């Protein structure tokens, strides 16, 4: 199976690299050609457009920052659907709007192209090590056909059900992560203001009933002062917006998610959408004039 991988951002470049390490043939494309340099050195082929990438492959994987970007890449001028032949598969690994995925899947189906949604969760460092979790929605037979590639990119792979299922669970996991991030910042500030050593407090929380994956990972880059988790405030606000959309659609009041969304929007307005998502905790640091720093924590999490 030959894959075209389009979108070589913080996540995509690592996912594509995992395919290459598994000796899967990959053609890559991105608006920034420099983003592909390390992948080309690993053996990937470069394509000048999404259409060219798709023509060189049996299936197309997209990992893009927004639904609008996916529409442009797939259906725009020199789009991937134009280059991908009948019998191919489009695999959407972005966190996309459920209804937009279903709409684009309908366009693909009209051209004889199958669709899988396969968003990932666990962080950029997990993508780099090939251990990220992959959440898949789509027909069972299509899922089985691409399972070797999905397993090459991820550690745990879950087939959540029909198309649309993965979009829902991915938004749920991200919603929880953002709530946990705000809570972790408040907890660390309580420890700081209470006169506790922050390194020891980090370890005590990690060993307690209050621990979370977000504390174990994102608290570290808060304490180092880099905030670099490889995920931006713009992306966080986008995903929290998806959560609110599902809440309205399913009739579920999301009070904590709603409050968290407003906190993230304040951070986005203050620090800019390109700032890393843990910068949301800096709102509290700035308000109290107190930095949350401790020695021995990494600038970037290791793979």
VEXLUMZA-724040 format. One record per residue (C-alpha): residue number from 0; z negated, y negated, x. Coordinates in nm, 4 decimals. Layout:
N
 num       pz       py       px
 NUM        Z        Y        X
...
This chain:
303
 num       pz       py       px
   0   0.0000   0.0000   0.0000
   1   0.1017  -0.3391   0.1389
   2  -0.0998  -0.6436   0.0318
   3  -0.0312  -1.0141   0.0310
   4  -0.3540  -1.2127   0.0701
   5  -0.3356  -1.5746  -0.0468
   6  -0.6300  -1.8079   0.0106
   7  -0.7960  -1.7891   0.3524
   8  -1.1064  -1.9992   0.2967
   9  -1.4657  -1.9131   0.3856
  10  -1.4492  -1.5850   0.1926
  11  -1.0813  -1.4988   0.1941
  12  -1.0352  -1.4933   0.5695
  13  -1.3113  -1.2328   0.6037
  14  -1.1845  -1.0185   0.3167
  15  -0.8344  -1.0161   0.4646
  16  -0.9786  -0.9269   0.8053
  17  -1.1562  -0.6264   0.6519
  18  -0.8231  -0.4997   0.5182
  19  -0.6695  -0.5339   0.8627
  20  -0.9588  -0.3489   1.0262
  21  -0.8922  -0.0659   0.7804
  22  -0.5315  -0.0571   0.9109
  23  -0.3895  -0.1819   0.5815
  24  -0.0688  -0.3855   0.6081
  25  -0.1368  -0.7481   0.5137
  26   0.0816  -1.0571   0.4781
  27  -0.1125  -1.3834   0.4511
  28  -0.0549  -1.7327   0.3183
  29  -0.2663  -2.0467   0.2911
  30  -0.2000  -2.4196   0.2583
  31  -0.3526  -2.4486   0.6060
  32  -0.1509  -2.2320   0.8443
  33  -0.4236  -2.2613   1.1090
  34  -0.6562  -2.0647   0.8779
  35  -0.4328  -1.7626   0.9353
  36  -0.4260  -1.7721   1.3150
  37  -0.7069  -1.5235   1.3766
  38  -0.5622  -1.2876   1.1144
  39  -0.2163  -1.3011   1.2691
  40  -0.3770  -1.2145   1.6016
  41  -0.5265  -0.9088   1.4281
  42  -0.1837  -0.7983   1.3069
  43  -0.1244  -0.9829   0.9803
  44   0.2178  -1.1238   0.9006
  45   0.2456  -1.4935   0.8073
  46   0.4427  -1.6042   0.4992
  47   0.5544  -1.9618   0.4389
  48   0.4956  -1.9510   0.0608
  49   0.3191  -1.7417  -0.2040
  50   0.6592  -1.6084  -0.3116
  51   0.7440  -1.4988   0.0424
  52   0.4058  -1.3314   0.0789
  53   0.4507  -1.1415  -0.2479
  54   0.8030  -1.0298  -0.1571
  55   0.6635  -0.8654   0.1550
  56   0.3962  -0.6721  -0.0375
  57   0.3333  -0.4229  -0.3150
  58   0.0378  -0.6195  -0.4522
  59  -0.1016  -0.9725  -0.4264
  60  -0.4669  -1.0683  -0.3728
  61  -0.5754  -1.4256  -0.4447
  62  -0.9028  -1.5848  -0.3341
  63  -0.8811  -1.9503  -0.4347
  64  -1.1212  -2.2377  -0.5043
  65  -1.0294  -2.3148  -0.8662
  66  -0.8377  -2.1938  -1.1731
  67  -0.5856  -2.4743  -1.1151
  68  -0.5196  -2.3452  -0.7633
  69  -0.4595  -1.9948  -0.9006
  70  -0.2094  -2.1259  -1.1556
  71  -0.0193  -2.3158  -0.8865
  72  -0.0113  -2.0216  -0.6463
  73   0.0922  -1.7661  -0.9072
  74   0.3244  -1.9512  -1.1433
  75   0.4247  -2.2694  -0.9598
  76   0.7364  -2.3291  -0.7552
  77   0.7805  -2.0404  -0.5098
  78   0.4851  -1.8735  -0.6841
  79   0.3610  -1.5234  -0.6154
  80   0.4659  -1.3843  -0.9550
  81   0.8226  -1.4850  -0.8698
  82   0.8132  -1.2715  -0.5570
  83   0.6132  -0.9720  -0.6786
  84   0.8242  -0.7004  -0.8365
  85   0.7559  -0.4907  -1.1444
  86   0.5038  -0.2183  -1.0673
  87   0.2972  -0.4461  -0.8452
  88  -0.0600  -0.5618  -0.9033
  89  -0.2259  -0.9013  -0.8941
  90  -0.5897  -0.8808  -0.7791
  91  -0.7903  -1.1989  -0.8470
  92  -1.0908  -1.2234  -0.6146
  93  -1.1812  -1.5828  -0.6995
  94  -1.4595  -1.6716  -0.9428
  95  -1.2213  -1.7732  -1.2168
  96  -1.2421  -1.8632  -1.5844
  97  -1.2362  -1.5437  -1.7909
  98  -0.9828  -1.6753  -2.0401
  99  -0.7571  -1.8121  -1.7664
 100  -0.7560  -1.4731  -1.5933
 101  -0.6612  -1.3090  -1.9217
 102  -0.3858  -1.5666  -1.9834
 103  -0.2375  -1.5193  -1.6369
 104  -0.2676  -1.1419  -1.6752
 105  -0.0548  -1.1728  -1.9893
 106   0.2148  -1.3555  -1.7921
 107   0.1952  -1.0889  -1.5231
 108   0.2207  -0.8074  -1.7772
 109   0.5402  -0.9628  -1.9139
 110   0.6895  -0.9124  -1.5678
 111   0.5607  -0.5566  -1.5313
 112   0.2712  -0.6598  -1.3059
 113  -0.0787  -0.5122  -1.3538
 114  -0.3961  -0.7164  -1.3054
 115  -0.7415  -0.6532  -1.1633
 116  -1.0157  -0.9128  -1.1330
 117  -1.2405  -0.8419  -0.8351
 118  -1.4740  -1.1336  -0.7595
 119  -1.7280  -1.0778  -0.4830
 120  -2.0962  -1.1606  -0.4446
 121  -2.3465  -1.1478  -0.1611
 122  -2.2495  -1.4325   0.0688
 123  -1.9999  -1.5106   0.3418
 124  -2.1993  -1.3175   0.6028
 125  -2.1659  -1.0041   0.3889
 126  -1.7908  -1.0610   0.3581
 127  -1.7677  -1.0911   0.7369
 128  -1.9343  -0.7528   0.7838
 129  -1.7370  -0.5817   0.5062
 130  -2.0555  -0.5249   0.3062
 131  -2.0073  -0.7735   0.0238
 132  -2.0367  -0.6495  -0.3350
 133  -1.7107  -0.6281  -0.5326
 134  -1.7177  -0.6574  -0.9130
 135  -1.4032  -0.5227  -1.0766
 136  -1.2525  -0.5554  -1.4227
 137  -0.9310  -0.3909  -1.5370
 138  -0.7708  -0.0636  -1.6324
 139  -0.9265   0.2459  -1.4783
 140  -0.5995   0.3769  -1.3344
 141  -0.5218   0.0444  -1.1643
 142  -0.8757   0.0283  -1.0287
 143  -0.8471   0.3792  -0.8835
 144  -0.5125   0.2978  -0.7230
 145  -0.6628   0.0063  -0.5308
 146  -1.0056   0.1519  -0.4631
 147  -0.9344   0.2188  -0.0914
 148  -0.8584  -0.1513  -0.0366
 149  -1.1562  -0.2635  -0.2450
 150  -1.3861  -0.0351  -0.0462
 151  -1.2390  -0.1662   0.2788
 152  -1.3447  -0.5175   0.1796
 153  -1.6825  -0.4398   0.0247
 154  -1.9893  -0.2236   0.0516
 155  -2.0776  -0.1658  -0.3134
 156  -1.7864  -0.1655  -0.5601
 157  -1.8608  -0.1734  -0.9339
 158  -1.6010  -0.1151  -1.2056
 159  -1.7543  -0.3250  -1.4836
 160  -1.5027  -0.2374  -1.7557
 161  -1.1848  -0.3940  -1.8948
 162  -1.0318  -0.7173  -1.7752
 163  -1.2764  -1.0040  -1.8305
 164  -1.5883  -0.7970  -1.7623
 165  -1.6093  -0.8898  -1.3961
 166  -1.5768  -1.2613  -1.4717
 167  -1.8866  -1.2442  -1.6897
 168  -2.1084  -1.0526  -1.4465
 169  -1.9965  -1.2659  -1.1501
 170  -2.0944  -1.5851  -1.3311
 171  -2.4284  -1.4240  -1.4214
 172  -2.5036  -1.3334  -1.0597
 173  -2.4110  -1.6816  -0.9368
 174  -2.6157  -1.8468  -1.2109
 175  -2.9198  -1.6483  -1.1001
 176  -2.8562  -1.7346  -0.7361
 177  -2.8474  -2.1091  -0.8052
 178  -3.1659  -2.0939  -1.0134
 179  -3.3338  -1.9002  -0.7313
 180  -3.2125  -2.1552  -0.4761
 181  -3.3747  -2.4477  -0.6569
 182  -3.6926  -2.2423  -0.7033
 183  -3.6995  -2.1438  -0.3345
 184  -3.6779  -2.5087  -0.2327
 185  -3.9680  -2.6034  -0.4590
 186  -4.1737  -2.3107  -0.3259
 187  -4.1151  -2.4084   0.0361
 188  -4.2069  -2.7680  -0.0398
 189  -4.5327  -2.6563  -0.2017
 190  -4.6091  -2.4580   0.1129
 191  -4.5280  -2.7571   0.3352
 192  -4.7357  -3.0014   0.1331
 193  -5.0157  -2.7457   0.1172
 194  -5.0402  -2.7497   0.4949
 195  -4.8968  -2.4019   0.5522
 196  -4.6799  -2.2930   0.8426
 197  -4.3281  -2.2646   0.6988
 198  -4.2186  -1.9728   0.9138
 199  -4.5209  -1.7712   0.8108
 200  -4.4761  -1.8835   0.4514
 201  -4.1130  -1.7641   0.4590
 202  -4.2267  -1.4228   0.5795
 203  -4.5106  -1.4027   0.3280
 204  -4.2759  -1.4835   0.0379
 205  -4.0271  -1.2310   0.1731
 206  -4.2954  -0.9609   0.1595
 207  -4.4186  -1.0632  -0.1865
 208  -4.3315  -1.0170  -0.5520
 209  -4.1729  -1.3629  -0.5387
 210  -3.9021  -1.2545  -0.2966
 211  -3.5309  -1.2752  -0.3762
 212  -3.2011  -1.2238  -0.1976
 213  -3.1518  -1.6002  -0.2039
 214  -3.4871  -1.6597  -0.0371
 215  -3.4071  -1.4037   0.2327
 216  -3.0735  -1.5710   0.3087
 217  -3.0454  -1.9340   0.1985
 218  -3.4045  -2.0293   0.2755
 219  -3.3206  -1.9552   0.6388
 220  -3.0432  -2.2156   0.6606
 221  -3.2655  -2.4668   0.4807
 222  -3.5398  -2.4122   0.7371
 223  -3.2905  -2.4432   1.0242
 224  -3.1566  -2.7669   0.8742
 225  -2.7909  -2.6578   0.8735
 226  -2.7736  -2.5699   0.5005
 227  -2.4588  -2.3778   0.6004
 228  -2.4165  -2.0853   0.3649
 229  -2.0367  -2.1195   0.3502
 230  -2.0396  -2.2189  -0.0177
 231  -2.0054  -2.5743  -0.1463
 232  -2.1695  -2.7841  -0.4159
 233  -1.8310  -2.8192  -0.5869
 234  -1.8068  -2.4411  -0.6192
 235  -2.1655  -2.4147  -0.7420
 236  -2.1068  -2.6772  -1.0119
 237  -1.7862  -2.5008  -1.1158
 238  -1.9677  -2.1688  -1.1574
 239  -2.2619  -2.3225  -1.3427
 240  -2.0066  -2.4786  -1.5771
 241  -1.8658  -2.1322  -1.6421
 242  -2.2179  -2.0090  -1.7198
 243  -2.2688  -2.2861  -1.9759
 244  -1.9312  -2.2014  -2.1286
 245  -2.0358  -1.8381  -2.1724
 246  -2.3696  -1.9489  -2.3151
 247  -2.1950  -2.1484  -2.5874
 248  -1.9408  -1.8724  -2.6514
 249  -2.2001  -1.5930  -2.6747
 250  -2.4650  -1.8009  -2.8513
 251  -2.7206  -1.7739  -2.5694
 252  -2.9362  -2.0808  -2.4907
 253  -2.9387  -2.1153  -2.1114
 254  -3.2235  -2.3578  -2.0601
 255  -3.2944  -2.2835  -1.6937
 256  -2.9243  -2.2724  -1.6120
 257  -2.8717  -2.6042  -1.7883
 258  -3.1490  -2.7733  -1.5910
 259  -3.0211  -2.6185  -1.2683
 260  -2.6690  -2.7441  -1.3412
 261  -2.7996  -3.1004  -1.3769
 262  -2.9872  -3.0741  -1.0458
 263  -2.6741  -2.9489  -0.8727
 264  -2.4663  -3.2277  -1.0247
 265  -2.7103  -3.4831  -0.8856
 266  -2.6770  -3.3234  -0.5421
 267  -2.2988  -3.3206  -0.5757
 268  -2.2979  -3.6925  -0.6587
 269  -2.5335  -3.7763  -0.3724
 270  -2.4048  -3.5605  -0.0863
 271  -2.0451  -3.4943  -0.1922
 272  -1.8850  -3.1849  -0.3364
 273  -1.7882  -3.0498   0.0074
 274  -2.1539  -3.0301   0.1150
 275  -2.3044  -2.6814   0.1361
 276  -2.4800  -2.5679  -0.1813
 277  -2.8308  -2.5416  -0.0244
 278  -2.8152  -2.9198   0.0172
 279  -2.9428  -2.9214  -0.3420
 280  -3.2880  -2.8726  -0.1848
 281  -3.2442  -3.1934   0.0149
 282  -3.2860  -3.3853  -0.3119
 283  -3.6515  -3.2802  -0.3047
 284  -3.6817  -3.3437   0.0702
 285  -3.5420  -3.6952   0.0280
 286  -3.7587  -3.7713  -0.2740
 287  -4.0757  -3.6794  -0.0827
 288  -3.9645  -3.7951   0.2619
 289  -4.0450  -3.4501   0.3958
 290  -3.8095  -3.2126   0.5787
 291  -3.8412  -2.8370   0.5408
 292  -3.7923  -2.7170   0.8989
 293  -3.9276  -2.4312   1.1061
 294  -3.8291  -2.2895   1.4461
 295  -3.6447  -1.9620   1.4911
 296  -3.4074  -1.9749   1.1946
 297  -3.0283  -1.9529   1.2397
 298  -2.7725  -2.2278   1.1816
 299  -2.5445  -1.9671   1.0245
 300  -2.6401  -1.6212   0.8995
 301  -2.5189  -1.3383   1.1187
 302  -2.2707  -1.0861   0.9819
